[in-house]
Amino acid sequence: MSRNTARHTSKHTTKQKKTTVQKVLIFFIAFFLVILAGMSAIVVREIMANRTVDEPGAEPDLIEQPETPDLPEERPTRTPDPLANLDGINPLTGEPMDLRFDRNRPLAVVLNNLPEALPLNGVTDADILYEYPVEGGLTRMLALFQDVFYVEKIGSIRSARHYTVQLANAYDAILVAAGRSPQAQAEVRSLGIPFLNEVEGPHREIFFRDRNRIPGQRVQNLHSVITTGERLFEMLPQYDFRIVHENDFTPSLRFTEDGTPQGGADANEIRVRFSSAKSTTFTYDSSLRKYTVRQSNTDFVDANDGSRPVFANVLVIKTSVSNIRDDTAGRLDITTTGSGEGYFASGGKYVRINWQRPNQSSQFIFSLEDGTRLNLSVGKSYICILPTNIDPTFE
C-alpha cells in the first residue's frame, strides 16, 4: 500500500469515527430533549390542576402541601373520660351530647358536589347538610358539625360564595373553605366571621391534599382538598377568635322525638330539581324512620366508610335566586334574609312551612302555616335552597 493510499485510508477511517460519534451525540441529545419535554408537560399539568379554577384570575397554588399524611387507620376515639356529661343537647340535631361541647360554635365546611368529586368524605357525620345552587346549574354543600373530633376526613373542600358566608353566620359558625369569590370576601369582612381558608391566610396548616381520599380512586388535584376532625379539634384553640357561643346565644331550632307533621301528605319520595343538570331524591326508609339520598340517580355515600347518610328531616327553603349583575363568572345571588315559604318532611309526611330571618345577625325561624313554631324530629337535617319558581315533587 502506497503512502498516499494509507493516508487516504486513515483519513477515511477517522472521518467514519467522527461521523459515528456525532450520530451518538445527536441521539443522546434528542433523547434527553424528549424526556425534558415530557417532564415539562407533567409540571404544567400539575400547576394547572392546582389552580383555583372557579375563581377567575386566581394564581396557581404553588405552596407545597403534604399529599397524604399519616392518618389513623380507624376513627380517632377519646379516652373514656369520667368527667363526661351527656346531659348536653346538640343544638343542630336535638340529640344528647357532652355538656362541655354543646355551646361550641359549629364548623361550616363548604363541600364540592361535582360528579367527579363524589363520593364526599365526612357527610355521614354532618349534623345539618345544606345543598344550594351555584353557577352553571350545579350545586355545592355546606356541612355543619357541632363536634368534629370523631370525623375522619372531611372533603373535598371548595370555595365559598357570599350566601355561604351568610348561611354560616346564621348559626354563629366558623367557616371552612378553599378559596372564596370576591363577594364572599367582602361578606367575611362585613360580618366579621372566622374564616379558615386553604388558599390564603394563616390557617393553611389545617388543610392538605389527598388524591387518594376515595378508596380505589385517584381524584384530580382540584378535588383533593381535605381536612380531618382531629386537626380541626386540636388546632382551633390556637387561633385568635372565639370558639364558643356568646352567653346570650339561644339556638332557634326546636326538636321533638317524632316530628312527623300531623295531617301531612305522603312524602315517601321527594325529588328536588335544582336545574336541568342537577336533581336530588330522598327516599323514606320506614325501618329507619329516616330518609336516604340519591343524587342524579347515584346513591349518596360517605367515602370514609361507604355508609349512606340518613336524615330525620328534609327541608326546602324557597327564596330569590338571581345572577349577579356584571359578574363574568355567572355567579348567583341568593337571598338568605327576610321571609319566604318552603316545605318540611319527616316520618314519610310533608307540610308547607314558612321561614324567616330578619337580618344577617339572625338565625332561621321555621313555622307552620298557622304560625306555630316548627318542631323537627330529633336527628340530622338536609336543607335544600330553591328559587321561588321551583317546587319539589312528593309521592
C-alpha positions in Angstrom: 0.0 0.0 0.0 1.4 3.4 -1.0 1.9 6.3 1.5 -0.9 8.3 -0.3 -3.3 5.3 -0.2 -2.5 4.7 3.5 -3.0 8.4 4.3 -6.4 8.4 2.4 -7.5 5.2 4.2 -6.5 6.7 7.6 -8.4 9.9 6.9 -11.5 7.9 5.7 -11.4 5.8 8.9 -11.0 8.9 11.1 -14.0 10.6 9.3 -16.1 7.5 9.9 -15.3 7.5 13.6 -16.2 11.2 13.8 -19.4 10.6 12.0 -20.3 7.7 14.4 -19.5 9.9 17.4 -21.6 12.7 16.1 -24.6 10.4 15.5 -24.3 9.0 19.0 -24.2 12.6 20.5 -27.2 13.7 18.4 -29.2 10.6 19.5 -28.5 11.3 23.2 -29.3 15.0 22.9 -32.6 14.2 21.1 -33.4 11.6 23.8 -32.8 14.0 26.7 -34.8 16.7 24.9 -37.8 14.3 24.6 -37.5 13.4 28.4 -37.3 17.1 29.3 -40.3 18.0 27.2 -42.3 15.2 28.9 -41.3 16.4 32.3 -42.3 20.0 31.4 -45.7 18.8 30.3 -46.2 17.0 33.6 -45.2 20.1 35.6 -47.6 22.2 33.5 -50.5 19.8 34.1 -49.8 19.7 37.8 -49.7 23.5 38.0 -53.0 23.8 36.1 -54.6 21.2 38.3 -53.6 23.3 41.3 -55.4 26.4 40.0 -58.4 27.6 41.9 -60.3 27.4 38.7 -63.7 28.7 40.0 -62.1 32.0 41.0 -61.2 33.9 37.7 -57.7 35.4 37.9 -56.5 33.2 40.8 -52.8 32.5 40.8 -51.7 28.8 40.7 -51.5 27.4 44.2 -47.7 26.6 44.2 -47.2 26.3 48.0 -46.4 22.8 48.8 -49.0 20.8 50.7 -48.4 17.3 52.1 -50.4 14.9 50.0 -51.2 12.0 52.3 -50.0 12.5 55.9 -50.0 9.7 58.4 -53.6 9.2 59.4 -55.1 6.8 61.9 -56.4 3.6 60.3 -59.6 4.0 62.4 -61.6 7.0 63.5 -60.0 8.7 66.5 -61.5 7.9 69.8 -61.3 9.9 73.0 -60.0 8.1 76.1 -63.1 7.4 78.3 -63.5 10.5 80.4 -65.0 10.1 83.9 -66.0 13.8 83.7 -68.0 13.3 80.5 -71.6 14.6 81.0 -74.1 13.6 78.3 -76.7 16.0 79.7 -75.9 18.4 76.9 -78.1 18.7 73.8 -76.7 19.1 70.3 -78.4 22.4 69.1 -78.3 21.2 65.5 -79.9 17.8 66.0 -81.6 17.7 69.4 -79.6 14.6 70.3 -77.7 14.2 73.6 -74.0 15.2 73.6 -71.2 16.1 76.1 -72.4 19.1 78.0 -68.9 20.7 77.6 -69.3 20.9 73.8 -72.9 21.9 73.1 -72.0 25.6 73.4 -69.2 25.4 70.8 -69.6 27.3 67.6 -70.2 24.8 64.9 -68.0 24.4 61.9 -69.5 25.1 58.5 -67.5 23.4 55.8 -68.0 24.1 52.0 -68.1 20.9 50.1 -67.7 20.1 46.4 -70.6 18.4 44.8 -69.4 17.8 41.2 -69.9 14.2 40.0 -66.2 13.7 39.5 -65.6 14.7 43.2 -68.1 12.1 44.6 -68.3 10.4 47.0 -67.6 13.0 49.6 -65.8 12.4 52.9 -67.5 13.1 56.3 -71.1 13.7 55.2 -72.4 10.9 57.4 -71.2 12.9 60.4 -72.6 16.2 59.4 -75.4 17.4 61.7 -77.0 19.7 59.0 -76.3 19.5 55.3 -77.3 22.4 53.0 -77.4 21.9 49.3 -77.6 25.2 47.3 -77.2 26.4 43.7 -74.0 27.8 42.3 -73.1 29.0 38.8 -73.6 26.6 35.8 -76.7 24.9 37.1 -74.6 23.0 39.7 -74.8 22.8 43.4 -72.5 22.8 46.4 -73.0 21.8 50.0 -72.4 23.4 53.4 -71.9 20.8 56.1 -72.4 21.9 59.7 -70.7 20.0 62.5 -71.3 20.7 66.2 -68.4 18.4 67.3 -65.9 17.2 64.6 -63.4 15.3 66.7 -64.7 11.8 65.7 -64.9 12.7 62.0 -62.1 11.1 59.9 -61.6 13.0 56.6 -63.8 16.0 55.5 -63.9 17.0 51.9 -63.5 17.6 49.1 -63.5 21.3 50.2 -64.2 24.1 47.8 -64.6 27.8 47.7 -67.2 30.0 49.4 -69.9 32.3 48.0 -71.2 35.3 49.8 -74.5 33.5 50.6 -72.4 30.6 52.0 -70.9 33.1 54.4 -74.4 34.3 55.4 -75.7 30.7 56.0 -72.7 30.0 58.2 -73.3 33.2 60.1 -76.9 32.2 60.8 -75.5 29.5 63.1 -72.7 31.6 64.5 -70.4 29.1 62.8 -66.8 29.1 61.9 -66.5 28.9 58.1 -64.1 26.4 56.4 -63.4 26.7 52.6 -60.8 26.5 49.9 -61.0 29.9 48.3 -63.8 32.5 48.0 -65.5 34.7 45.5 -64.8 38.5 45.7 -68.4 38.9 47.1 -67.7 36.3 49.8 -64.5 38.0 50.8 -66.4 41.3 51.2 -69.1 39.5 53.3 -66.5 37.9 55.6 -65.1 41.3 56.3 -68.6 42.8 56.8 -69.8 40.1 59.2 -66.5 39.5 60.9 -67.0 35.8 60.6 -63.9 33.5 61.3 -62.8 32.1 58.0 -60.4 29.2 57.7 -59.2 29.4 54.1 -57.0 26.8 52.4 -55.9 29.1 49.5 -54.6 32.0 51.5 -54.2 33.3 55.1 -52.7 31.9 58.3 -54.8 28.7 58.6 -53.5 26.7 55.7 -51.9 24.1 58.1 -55.4 22.8 58.8 -55.7 21.5 55.2 -53.9 19.0 53.0 -54.4 17.4 49.6 -55.2 13.7 49.4 -55.7 12.5 45.8 -56.4 9.0 47.3 -59.2 10.2 49.6 -61.7 7.9 47.9 -60.6 4.3 48.3 -59.7 2.7 44.9 -59.9 6.1 43.1 -57.4 8.8 42.4 -59.1 12.2 42.1 -57.9 15.4 40.4 -55.9 17.7 42.5 -58.7 20.2 42.3 -61.0 17.7 44.2 -58.4 16.6 46.7 -58.5 19.3 49.4 -59.5 17.9 52.8 -59.0 18.2 56.5 -59.7 16.0 59.4 -61.9 16.4 62.5 -58.8 15.7 64.7 -56.8 18.5 63.1 -59.7 21.0 63.5 -60.3 20.0 67.1 -56.7 20.3 68.1 -55.8 23.5 66.1 -58.9 25.7 66.6 -58.0 26.7 70.2 -54.7 28.1 68.9 -56.3 30.8 66.7 -57.3 34.2 67.7 -61.1 34.0 67.5 -64.0 32.9 69.7 -64.8 29.2 69.6 -67.8 29.2 72.0 -71.1 31.0 71.6 -71.7 34.2 73.4 -73.6 33.7 76.7 -76.8 35.2 75.3 -76.9 32.9 72.2 -80.0 30.7 72.2 -80.4 28.1 69.4 -83.5 28.7 67.3 -84.1 25.1 66.1 -86.7 23.1 68.1 -86.9 19.3 68.3 -89.3 16.6 69.4 -88.7 12.9 69.4 -91.2 12.4 66.5 -91.7 15.4 64.4 -93.9 13.8 61.7 -96.3 16.6 60.7 -99.8 15.9 61.7 -102.2 15.8 58.7 -99.3 15.9 56.3 -99.4 14.4 52.8 -97.3 11.5 51.7 -93.6 12.1 51.3 -92.2 8.6 50.8 -90.2 10.0 47.9 -89.1 13.6 47.4 -87.5 14.9 44.3 -85.7 18.3 44.3 -84.8 19.5 40.9 -82.2 22.3 41.2 -81.7 22.6 37.4 -81.8 20.6 34.3 -78.3 19.4 35.2 -78.9 18.6 38.9 -81.5 16.8 41.0 -81.6 15.2 44.4 -84.0 12.4 45.5 -84.9 11.5 49.1 -86.5 8.1 49.8 -88.1 7.3 53.2 -87.0 4.2 54.9 -89.7 3.2 57.3 -87.4 0.7 59.2 -85.0 3.6 60.0 -87.7 6.3 60.1 -85.3 8.4 58.1 -84.5 9.5 54.5 -81.7 8.2 52.3 -80.4 10.3 49.4 -79.6 9.9 45.7 -78.0 12.5 43.5 -78.6 12.3 39.8 -79.5 8.6 40.1 -76.5 7.8 42.2 -76.5 6.7 45.9 -75.2 9.4 48.2 -72.5 7.7 50.3 -69.6 8.7 52.6 -66.1 7.9 51.1 -64.7 7.4 54.6 -66.5 4.1 55.2 -69.0 3.6 52.4 -72.0 4.3 54.7 -75.2 6.1 53.5 -76.1 9.2 55.4 -79.6 9.2 56.7 -81.7 12.3 57.7 -84.6 12.6 60.0 -85.7 15.9 58.4 -85.8 17.2 54.9 -86.5 21.0 54.5 -86.8 23.1 51.4 -86.3 26.9 51.6 -87.7 28.8 48.6 -86.1 32.2 48.1 -84.9 34.7 45.4 -82.1 33.3 43.3 -80.7 35.5 40.5 -77.5 36.2 38.6 -75.1 38.8 39.9 -75.0 41.7 37.5 -71.8 42.2 35.6 -70.2 39.1 37.1 -68.4 37.5 34.2 -68.2 34.1 36.0 -72.0 33.9 36.2 -72.2 33.7 40.0 -75.5 33.8 41.7 -77.1 36.0 44.4 -79.3 34.1 46.9 -81.4 35.9 49.4 -80.9 34.4 52.9 -82.8 37.1 54.9 -86.4 38.2 55.0 -89.1 35.6 54.8 -90.5 33.0 52.5 -92.2 29.7 52.0 -91.0 26.2 52.0 -91.6 22.5 52.8 -90.9 20.2 55.7 -90.8 16.4 55.6 -90.3 13.9 58.3 -91.7 10.4 59.1 -92.8 10.0 55.5 -95.1 13.0 55.5 -94.8 16.7 54.5 -96.4 20.1 55.0 -95.9 23.6 53.8 -94.0 25.9 56.1 -92.8 29.5 56.4 -89.3 30.7 57.2 -87.9 34.0 58.4 -84.6 35.5 59.2 -84.9 39.3 59.9 -81.2 40.2 59.3 -77.7 38.8 58.9 -77.3 38.5 62.7 -80.5 36.4 63.0 -81.0 32.6 63.0 -83.5 30.9 60.8 -87.0 30.5 62.3 -89.3 27.8 60.8 -93.0 27.7 61.4 -96.2 26.0 60.2 -98.6 27.9 58.0 -100.8 28.7 61.1 -97.8 30.5 62.7 -96.9 27.7 65.2 -93.2 27.1 65.6 -92.0 24.0 63.7 -90.7 21.1 65.7 -88.1 19.0 63.8 -87.6 15.3 64.5 -84.6 14.6 66.7 -81.8 13.8 64.2 -79.9 15.2 61.3 -81.4 17.5 58.7 -80.9 18.1 54.9 -81.9 21.6 53.8 -82.3 22.4 50.1 -82.4 26.0 48.8 -84.6 26.5 45.7 -85.7 29.5 43.6 -89.2 30.7 44.2 -90.4 29.4 40.8 -89.4 25.7 41.5 -91.2 23.3 43.8 -90.2 19.8 44.8 -92.4 16.8 44.0 -93.7 14.4 46.6 -95.0 10.9 46.3 
